[in-house]
Amino acid sequence: MKTTVLLVDAAALGSTGAALLLGPRTLRAPARPADGAAEPADRAAEPADRAAEPTGRTAPRPEVLLAAVTALIFLNQLLCSAYLLRVHGGDAGYVARYLPPGWFAEPTGHPAVRALAAHLPQPGLFAPTVLRVQALLELPFVLFAYATVLHRLSPALLRRVLGSPALVWTTAASYTLVFSVVEWALRNPWTLQDVAIRTLAALGTAPLLLRTARRAPGAERRPGTLGLLRFAAELWAVGTLVMVVYDTALLYNLRHLSSRWPEAALALAVLAATAYDRRPATPDPTAPGPGTAALTVLLHRTLVLFLPPALAVRYGLGYAHPRLSAAAALLVALAALADRRIRAAALPLALACTTGLAAAWLALHLRHDTYPESGLLRAMVALPVAAALVLALADRPARTAPA
């Protein structure tokens, strides 16, 4: 156990150091056009918002890859339920005894599962659906979810951040280390296989993520108040889907889907409603004010700098030494503030962030959650919403002042 704690601490410290080293360099790099797009100099006569449009090859959007991985996760759950019913009589005790409470609420009595189990060819071959397939799919699921958030905020930010090999490989290594440490803490007869599979998953996911990010079409976005509120809704939607998939599928609790599908359906509806092309045809006459623009910069910097240490800090807060992980998170947050555009709007931004933090605290303690990540998601959404609304009021005098 002591070794496990030390490894989580090392992951938190190492990934935080990497974020502070690599993140600012990535943010300072010019936004690259999508692979296959013409260089801006070759398209000077076109609007700036169209300069990054590809003329050749593109890769699937992160949302598409996230949907594909999610579909594979749920397919594995159906096959796992059928396997447990056919081979173990529906009893998952042989594996659940190695895990903490809250796993393996599988719908082995459902008619569809029974029908699938009855037609399962060579059922013993489906043993890897227990733990092994999850180990393969968890990393791409998490990283494609993060990529979806970045893409919804700004496609150019996605290309800049997840098109950086150093940042992507560091993040994949950090997350894989944390996942593997947790595997080792829950040692079972399949642990070594799971760790090896997670390593292979990292080696395959990082190049795919790089390719997807570099070919993502779309321009830089600097949203105003409405854009920030829309992004907060999208952040809630992606986070909600992640929580539902974890509860119902990655923890092998497919029976929970009957009570959680309404929130998943609402989240999908939000993402579908906000998926249309948001490039303005003409320059935006209501450009964001200085405070709102500074909040956008802060949001960009926070998402980039927290990318490598996010998982290690999360597990460190409840698994190893919480103060160390909290200090790492605070250090990253302070680094996110180190930008001249943020300093130029320091006073209104400080007021807005104070209001946002108060809203986040209230959202976090709104109710007791089965999973602490649910409260963290509410806080993460409440903070930018409250801050954006405060800054919309603070920026109004600047927008209405006579020229």
C-alpha positions as CSV (number, residue, x, y, z in Angstrom):
1,M,0.0,0.0,0.0
2,K,2.8,2.4,0.8
3,T,4.4,1.8,-2.6
4,T,1.0,2.5,-4.2
5,V,0.6,5.8,-2.4
6,L,4.1,6.9,-3.4
7,L,3.5,6.1,-7.0
8,V,0.3,8.2,-7.0
9,D,2.2,11.0,-5.4
10,A,5.0,10.7,-8.0
11,A,2.4,10.8,-10.8
12,A,0.8,13.9,-9.4
13,L,4.2,15.7,-8.9
14,G,5.7,14.5,-12.2
15,S,2.6,15.3,-14.3
16,T,2.3,18.7,-12.6
17,G,5.9,19.5,-13.4
18,A,5.4,18.4,-17.0
19,A,2.3,20.6,-17.3
20,L,4.1,23.6,-16.0
21,L,6.9,23.0,-18.4
22,L,5.0,22.0,-21.6
23,G,1.7,23.8,-21.1
24,P,3.0,27.4,-21.5
25,R,5.1,26.4,-24.5
26,T,2.0,24.9,-26.1
27,L,-0.1,27.9,-25.4
28,R,2.5,30.3,-26.9
29,A,2.8,28.3,-30.1
30,P,0.8,29.7,-33.0
31,A,-2.4,28.0,-33.9
32,R,-1.7,25.5,-36.6
33,P,-4.1,25.0,-39.5
34,A,-5.6,21.5,-39.9
35,D,-3.5,19.1,-41.8
36,G,-4.3,19.5,-45.4
37,A,-5.4,23.1,-45.0
38,A,-3.9,25.9,-47.0
39,E,-1.6,28.2,-45.1
40,P,-3.2,31.5,-44.1
41,A,-0.8,33.4,-46.4
42,D,-2.2,31.5,-49.4
43,R,-5.7,32.5,-48.4
44,A,-5.3,36.1,-47.4
45,A,-8.4,37.2,-49.3
46,E,-10.7,34.8,-47.2
47,P,-12.2,35.6,-43.8
48,A,-10.0,34.7,-40.9
49,D,-12.5,32.3,-39.5
50,R,-12.2,30.2,-42.6
51,A,-8.4,30.1,-42.8
52,A,-8.1,26.8,-41.0
53,E,-10.6,24.9,-43.1
54,P,-9.1,21.8,-44.6
55,T,-8.8,21.2,-48.3
56,G,-7.7,17.6,-48.1
57,R,-7.8,14.8,-45.6
58,T,-9.7,15.1,-42.3
59,A,-10.0,12.8,-39.4
60,P,-13.1,11.9,-37.4
61,R,-14.2,14.5,-34.9
62,P,-13.4,13.7,-31.3
63,E,-17.1,13.3,-30.7
64,V,-17.3,10.5,-33.3
65,L,-14.4,8.6,-31.7
66,L,-15.9,9.1,-28.2
67,A,-19.2,7.7,-29.4
68,A,-17.4,4.8,-31.0
69,V,-15.5,3.9,-27.9
70,T,-18.6,4.3,-25.8
71,A,-20.5,1.9,-28.1
72,L,-17.7,-0.6,-27.7
73,I,-17.8,-0.3,-23.9
74,F,-21.6,-1.0,-23.8
75,L,-21.3,-3.8,-26.3
76,N,-18.7,-5.4,-24.0
77,Q,-21.1,-5.0,-21.1
78,L,-23.8,-7.0,-22.9
79,L,-21.3,-9.7,-23.9
80,C,-20.0,-9.7,-20.3
81,S,-23.5,-10.2,-18.9
82,A,-24.1,-13.0,-21.4
83,Y,-20.8,-14.6,-20.5
84,L,-21.5,-14.5,-16.8
85,L,-24.9,-16.0,-17.3
86,R,-23.7,-18.8,-19.6
87,V,-20.5,-19.7,-17.8
88,H,-21.0,-18.7,-14.2
89,G,-24.7,-18.9,-13.8
90,G,-25.0,-15.2,-13.5
91,D,-22.8,-15.0,-10.4
92,A,-19.9,-12.5,-10.6
93,G,-18.6,-13.4,-7.2
94,Y,-15.5,-15.0,-8.5
95,V,-14.2,-11.6,-9.6
96,A,-16.3,-9.2,-7.4
97,R,-14.6,-10.5,-4.2
98,Y,-11.4,-8.8,-5.4
99,L,-13.1,-5.4,-5.8
100,P,-14.7,-2.8,-3.5
101,P,-18.5,-2.7,-3.1
102,G,-20.4,-1.1,-6.0
103,W,-19.4,-3.3,-8.9
104,F,-21.1,-6.0,-11.0
105,A,-24.8,-5.1,-10.9
106,E,-25.3,-6.9,-14.2
107,P,-28.7,-7.5,-15.8
108,T,-28.2,-11.3,-16.2
109,G,-31.9,-11.9,-15.7
110,H,-33.0,-9.6,-18.6
111,P,-34.7,-11.4,-21.5
112,A,-32.3,-9.8,-24.0
113,V,-29.3,-10.9,-22.1
114,R,-30.7,-14.4,-21.7
115,A,-31.4,-14.6,-25.5
116,L,-27.8,-13.4,-26.2
117,A,-26.4,-15.9,-23.7
118,A,-28.3,-18.7,-25.4
119,H,-26.7,-18.0,-28.8
120,L,-23.2,-17.2,-27.5
121,P,-20.8,-19.3,-29.5
122,Q,-17.9,-20.7,-27.6
123,P,-18.8,-18.8,-24.4
124,G,-15.4,-19.4,-22.7
125,L,-13.8,-17.2,-25.4
126,F,-15.6,-14.2,-23.9
127,A,-13.8,-14.3,-20.6
128,P,-11.8,-11.2,-21.5
129,T,-15.0,-9.1,-21.3
130,V,-14.4,-9.2,-17.6
131,L,-11.8,-6.5,-16.7
132,R,-9.5,-7.0,-19.7
133,V,-11.6,-5.1,-22.4
134,Q,-12.3,-2.3,-19.8
135,A,-8.5,-1.9,-19.4
136,L,-8.2,-1.5,-23.2
137,L,-11.0,1.1,-23.6
138,E,-10.8,3.3,-20.5
139,L,-7.9,5.5,-21.6
140,P,-9.2,6.3,-25.1
141,F,-12.6,6.9,-23.5
142,V,-11.2,9.5,-21.0
143,L,-8.9,11.2,-23.6
144,F,-11.5,11.4,-26.3
145,A,-13.9,13.0,-23.8
146,Y,-11.3,15.6,-22.9
147,A,-10.6,16.1,-26.6
148,T,-14.4,16.7,-27.2
149,V,-14.4,19.4,-24.5
150,L,-11.4,21.1,-26.1
151,H,-13.0,20.9,-29.6
152,R,-16.3,22.4,-28.4
153,L,-14.4,25.3,-26.9
154,S,-12.1,25.9,-29.9
155,P,-11.0,23.6,-32.7
156,A,-7.8,25.6,-33.0
157,L,-7.1,25.0,-29.3
158,L,-7.6,21.2,-29.9
159,R,-5.1,21.3,-32.7
160,R,-2.6,23.3,-30.7
161,V,-2.8,21.2,-27.5
162,L,-3.5,17.6,-28.6
163,G,-1.4,18.1,-31.7
164,S,1.6,18.4,-29.4
165,P,3.4,15.0,-29.2
166,A,5.1,15.9,-25.9
167,L,1.9,16.9,-24.2
168,V,-0.1,14.0,-25.5
169,W,2.5,11.3,-24.7
170,T,3.0,12.8,-21.2
171,T,-0.7,12.8,-20.6
172,A,-1.1,9.2,-21.8
173,A,1.8,8.1,-19.7
174,S,0.5,9.9,-16.6
175,Y,-3.0,8.5,-16.9
176,T,-1.7,5.0,-17.7
177,L,0.5,5.0,-14.6
178,V,-2.4,6.1,-12.4
179,F,-4.8,3.5,-13.8
180,S,-2.1,0.8,-13.4
181,V,-1.4,1.8,-9.8
182,V,-5.1,1.5,-9.0
183,E,-5.1,-1.9,-10.7
184,W,-2.2,-3.0,-8.5
185,A,-4.0,-1.7,-5.4
186,L,-6.9,-4.0,-6.3
187,R,-4.7,-7.0,-7.1
188,N,-6.5,-10.0,-8.6
189,P,-5.6,-12.9,-11.0
190,W,-5.9,-10.6,-14.0
191,T,-3.9,-7.6,-12.8
192,L,-0.7,-8.2,-14.8
193,Q,-2.8,-8.7,-18.0
194,D,-4.7,-5.5,-17.3
195,V,-1.5,-3.5,-16.8
196,A,0.0,-4.8,-20.0
197,I,-3.2,-4.1,-21.9
198,R,-3.3,-0.5,-20.5
199,T,0.2,0.0,-21.7
200,L,-0.7,-1.2,-25.2
201,A,-3.8,1.1,-25.1
202,A,-1.6,4.1,-24.4
203,L,0.8,3.2,-27.3
204,G,-2.2,3.0,-29.6
205,T,-4.3,5.9,-28.3
206,A,-1.6,8.6,-28.3
207,P,-0.9,8.4,-32.1
208,L,-4.7,8.3,-32.9
209,L,-5.3,11.3,-30.7
210,L,-2.5,13.3,-32.3
211,R,-3.8,12.4,-35.8
212,T,-7.3,13.3,-34.9
213,A,-6.3,16.7,-33.3
214,R,-4.0,17.7,-36.1
215,R,-6.7,17.1,-38.8
216,A,-9.6,18.6,-36.9
217,P,-11.3,21.3,-39.0
218,G,-12.4,24.6,-37.6
219,A,-11.1,28.0,-36.6
220,E,-10.1,29.7,-33.4
221,R,-13.1,30.7,-31.2
222,R,-13.1,33.5,-28.7
223,P,-16.7,33.1,-27.3
224,G,-18.6,35.9,-25.7
225,T,-21.0,35.5,-22.8
226,L,-23.5,33.3,-24.7
227,G,-20.7,31.2,-26.1
228,L,-19.3,30.7,-22.6
229,L,-22.7,29.7,-21.3
230,R,-23.1,27.3,-24.2
231,F,-19.7,25.8,-23.5
232,A,-20.7,25.3,-19.9
233,A,-23.7,23.4,-21.0
234,E,-21.5,21.3,-23.3
235,L,-19.1,20.7,-20.4
236,W,-21.9,19.5,-18.3
237,A,-23.2,17.2,-21.1
238,V,-19.8,15.6,-21.7
239,G,-19.1,15.2,-18.0
240,T,-22.6,13.7,-17.4
241,L,-22.1,11.1,-20.2
242,V,-18.7,10.2,-18.7
243,M,-20.3,9.7,-15.3
244,V,-23.1,7.6,-16.7
245,V,-20.7,5.4,-18.6
246,Y,-18.5,4.9,-15.6
247,D,-21.4,4.0,-13.3
248,T,-23.3,1.7,-15.7
249,A,-20.5,0.2,-17.9
250,L,-16.9,0.7,-16.7
251,L,-17.9,-0.5,-13.2
252,Y,-20.0,-3.3,-14.7
253,N,-23.3,-2.0,-13.4
254,L,-25.5,-2.2,-16.5
255,R,-28.6,-2.6,-14.3
256,H,-28.1,1.1,-13.3
257,L,-28.9,2.2,-16.8
258,S,-32.6,1.9,-16.2
259,S,-32.4,4.8,-13.7
260,R,-29.7,6.9,-15.4
261,W,-30.8,6.9,-19.1
262,P,-32.9,10.1,-18.8
263,E,-29.9,12.3,-17.8
264,A,-27.8,10.6,-20.5
265,A,-30.5,11.3,-23.1
266,L,-30.6,15.0,-21.9
267,A,-26.8,15.3,-22.2
268,L,-26.9,13.8,-25.7
269,A,-29.7,16.3,-26.7
270,V,-27.6,19.2,-25.4
271,L,-24.5,18.0,-27.4
272,A,-26.7,17.5,-30.5
273,A,-28.3,20.9,-30.2
274,T,-24.9,22.7,-29.9
275,A,-23.1,20.7,-32.6
276,Y,-23.9,23.0,-35.6
277,D,-21.2,25.0,-37.3
278,R,-20.6,28.1,-35.2
279,R,-18.3,30.0,-37.6
280,P,-19.6,33.5,-38.1
281,A,-20.2,34.5,-41.7
282,T,-19.2,38.1,-40.9
283,P,-17.1,39.6,-38.1
284,D,-19.0,39.5,-34.8
285,P,-20.4,43.0,-34.1
286,T,-20.7,42.2,-30.4
287,A,-17.1,41.2,-29.6
288,P,-16.6,40.2,-26.0
289,G,-15.5,42.8,-23.5
290,P,-12.1,42.8,-21.8
291,G,-13.3,40.8,-18.8
292,T,-15.1,38.2,-20.8
293,A,-12.1,37.9,-23.1
294,A,-9.8,37.4,-20.1
295,L,-12.1,34.7,-18.8
296,T,-11.9,32.9,-22.1
297,V,-8.1,33.1,-21.9
298,L,-8.2,31.7,-18.4
299,L,-10.4,28.9,-19.4
300,H,-8.1,28.0,-22.3
301,R,-5.1,28.0,-20.0
302,T,-6.8,26.0,-17.3
303,L,-7.9,23.2,-19.6
304,V,-4.4,23.0,-21.1
305,L,-2.4,23.1,-17.9
306,F,-4.7,20.6,-16.0
307,L,-4.6,18.1,-18.9
308,P,-1.5,16.0,-17.8
309,P,-2.1,16.0,-14.0
310,A,-5.9,15.9,-13.8
311,L,-6.2,12.2,-13.1
312,A,-3.3,11.9,-10.8
313,V,-4.5,14.9,-8.8
314,R,-8.0,13.5,-8.6
315,Y,-6.8,10.1,-7.2
316,G,-4.3,11.8,-5.0
317,L,-7.0,13.9,-3.3
318,G,-8.7,10.7,-2.1
319,Y,-6.1,8.0,-2.3
320,A,-2.7,9.2,-1.3
321,H,-1.7,12.5,0.3
322,P,-4.5,15.0,-0.3
323,R,-2.5,18.0,0.7
324,L,0.2,17.2,-1.8
325,S,-2.4,16.9,-4.6
326,A,-4.2,20.0,-3.5
327,A,-0.9,21.9,-3.6
328,A,-0.2,20.6,-7.1
329,A,-3.7,21.7,-8.2
330,L,-3.2,25.2,-6.7
331,L,0.2,25.5,-8.4
332,V,-1.4,24.7,-11.8
333,A,-4.3,27.2,-11.1
334,L,-1.8,29.9,-10.3
335,A,0.1,29.2,-13.5
336,A,-3.1,29.5,-15.4
337,L,-3.4,33.1,-14.2
338,A,0.1,34.1,-15.4
339,D,-0.9,35.9,-18.6
340,R,-0.8,39.6,-19.4
341,R,-4.4,39.5,-20.9
342,I,-5.6,38.2,-17.5
343,R,-3.7,40.7,-15.6
344,A,-5.1,43.5,-17.7
345,A,-8.6,42.6,-16.5
346,A,-7.5,41.6,-13.0
347,L,-10.2,43.5,-11.0
348,P,-13.3,42.4,-12.8
349,L,-11.9,38.9,-13.3
350,A,-11.1,38.6,-9.5
351,L,-14.7,39.6,-8.7
352,A,-16.1,37.2,-11.2
353,C,-13.9,34.3,-10.1
354,T,-14.7,34.9,-6.4
355,T,-18.4,34.7,-7.3
356,G,-17.7,31.7,-9.4
357,L,-15.9,29.9,-6.6
358,A,-18.8,30.6,-4.2
359,A,-21.2,29.2,-6.8
360,A,-18.9,26.2,-7.3
361,W,-18.8,25.6,-3.5
362,L,-22.6,25.7,-3.3
363,A,-22.9,23.4,-6.2
364,L,-20.4,21.0,-4.7
365,H,-22.3,20.8,-1.4
366,L,-25.7,20.8,-3.0
367,R,-26.4,17.2,-2.2
368,H,-24.6,14.0,-1.2
369,D,-23.2,12.1,-4.2
370,T,-22.5,8.4,-4.6
371,Y,-19.5,9.4,-6.7
372,P,-17.5,12.6,-5.7
373,E,-16.9,13.3,-9.4
374,S,-20.6,14.2,-9.7
375,G,-20.2,17.1,-7.2
376,L,-16.9,18.2,-8.9
377,L,-18.7,18.3,-12.3
378,R,-21.5,20.6,-10.9
379,A,-18.8,22.8,-9.4
380,M,-16.8,22.9,-12.7
381,V,-19.9,24.0,-14.5
382,A,-21.2,26.5,-11.9
383,L,-17.9,28.4,-11.8
384,P,-17.7,29.6,-15.4
385,V,-21.4,30.2,-15.6
386,A,-21.4,32.5,-12.6
387,A,-18.1,34.2,-13.7
388,A,-19.4,34.8,-17.2
389,L,-22.6,36.4,-16.0
390,V,-20.8,38.7,-13.6
391,L,-18.4,39.7,-16.4
392,A,-21.2,40.4,-18.8
393,L,-22.4,43.0,-16.4
394,A,-18.9,44.4,-15.7
395,D,-18.2,44.7,-19.5
396,R,-21.4,46.5,-20.3
397,P,-20.1,50.0,-19.6
398,A,-17.1,49.4,-21.8
399,R,-19.3,48.3,-24.7
400,T,-21.9,51.1,-24.3
401,A,-19.3,53.9,-23.8
402,P,-19.3,56.4,-26.7
403,A,-16.4,56.1,-29.1
